[in-house]
Amino acid sequence: MSRSKRNLLVMVKKSSSNDHALEYELEQLHRILMTTEDFERIANVYEVIDLNRFKVIRKNGRVKKSLLRRDLKHFEFLIPLN
């Protein structure tokens, strides 16, 4: 995801006139978010609860298929694993 497509609200404790330091911090934050928002990582931290078949789907490939669908079936839920 390019930085221009991301809206961030950043709150800082002290107001400094050093725009270069703030820009550097935003760039570092963008890099952290790019590594954590990877599709592979997102698929690893979700499971699909399918109440139609009474199954819990944890396999990475099947969770990816569920994430890629535009809408879930009735009584099918994406649950984070935390």
C-alpha positions in Angstrom: 0.0 0.0 0.0 1.5 3.3 -0.9 1.8 6.0 1.7 -0.5 8.3 -0.2 -3.4 6.0 0.2 -3.1 5.8 4.0 -4.6 8.3 6.4 -3.0 8.4 9.8 -3.8 10.5 12.8 -0.7 10.9 14.9 -0.7 12.6 18.3 2.6 13.9 19.6 3.4 15.1 23.1 5.5 18.1 22.2 5.0 20.4 19.3 8.3 20.8 17.6 9.0 22.8 14.5 11.2 20.0 13.1 9.2 18.7 10.2 12.0 16.4 9.1 11.9 14.5 12.4 8.1 14.1 12.1 8.3 12.9 8.5 10.9 10.4 9.5 8.7 9.0 12.3 5.8 8.8 9.9 7.9 6.9 7.4 9.0 4.4 10.1 5.4 3.9 11.2 4.4 3.3 7.6 7.1 0.6 7.3 5.9 -1.1 10.5 2.3 -1.1 9.3 3.3 -2.5 5.9 5.0 -5.5 7.4 2.1 -6.3 9.8 -0.7 -5.8 7.3 0.6 -8.4 4.9 -2.2 -10.7 3.6 -0.3 -13.8 4.7 -0.1 -12.6 8.3 -3.7 -11.6 8.4 -4.8 -15.0 7.2 -2.7 -16.6 10.0 -4.4 -14.7 12.8 -8.1 -15.4 11.8 -10.2 -18.5 11.9 -13.6 -19.1 10.2 -16.5 -20.4 12.3 -19.0 -22.1 10.0 -22.2 -22.8 11.9 -23.8 -24.4 8.9 -21.4 -27.3 9.0 -20.5 -26.9 12.6 -16.8 -26.5 11.7 -13.9 -24.3 12.7 -11.6 -23.6 9.8 -8.0 -22.8 10.8 -6.1 -23.9 7.7 -4.3 -21.0 6.1 -5.5 -21.7 2.5 -9.2 -22.0 3.5 -9.1 -18.9 5.6 -7.6 -17.0 2.7 -10.5 -18.1 0.5 -12.9 -16.9 3.0 -11.1 -13.5 3.3 -11.1 -13.1 -0.5 -14.8 -13.6 -0.9 -16.9 -10.4 -1.0 -19.5 -11.7 1.5 -19.6 -14.5 3.9 -22.3 -17.2 3.8 -25.1 -17.0 6.4 -23.8 -18.1 9.8 -20.2 -18.0 8.8 -17.9 -15.7 10.9 -14.4 -14.5 10.8 -12.9 -14.5 14.3 -9.5 -13.1 15.3 -7.4 -15.6 17.2 -6.3 -13.3 20.1 
